[in-house]
Amino acid sequence: PGEMLAKKMHKLPPVTGFLVENAQTLLEAKELKYKLMGKGPYVKRVFIKDETIYLERGDLTIRQDKVPRVTGLTLREAMQKIDLSRFRIELRGKGNGIVRRQEPPPGKKVSRRTSLILVCN
């Protein structure tokens, strides 16, 4: 039994966060049997109990990030402070000066990869 469980774990694709239909397609392609639990369009959690794969359904919560304060910094300093994996940058104004304004405002919680508009002079 432990050997079979290890094989299932090895074959199990990472489907957390997927639409349930897409997760089902992947599991069926790998010939893995599973059971659905709960309601919702997304796979919230995957676990194995008694050698059965369970997909717990639910709504997906989107991680939010706080917008950093970069007004008053040079554009170079601002770019070093901003986590580029979390925000997209749009530059407005005259390029390499000081950041005079930013949208959204500092401290606001936004979803990942939101555009951060920097107005420079």
HELIX and SHEET records of a PDB file:
HELIX    1   1 GLY A    2  LYS A   11  1                                  10    
HELIX    2   2 VAL A   20  ALA A   29  1                                  10    
HELIX    3   3 LEU A   75  LYS A   81  1                                   7    
SHEET    1   A 3 TYR A  34  MET A  37  0                                        
SHEET    2   A 3 THR A  52  GLY A  58  1                                        
SHEET    3   A 3 TYR A  42  LYS A  49 -1                                        
SHEET    1   B 2 GLN A  64  LYS A  66  0                                        
SHEET    2   B 2 LYS A 109  SER A 111 -1                                        
SHEET    1   C 3 PHE A  87  GLY A  93  0                                        
SHEET    2   C 3 THR A 114  CYS A 120  1                                        
SHEET    3   C 3 VAL A  99  GLU A 103 -1                                        
END                                                                             
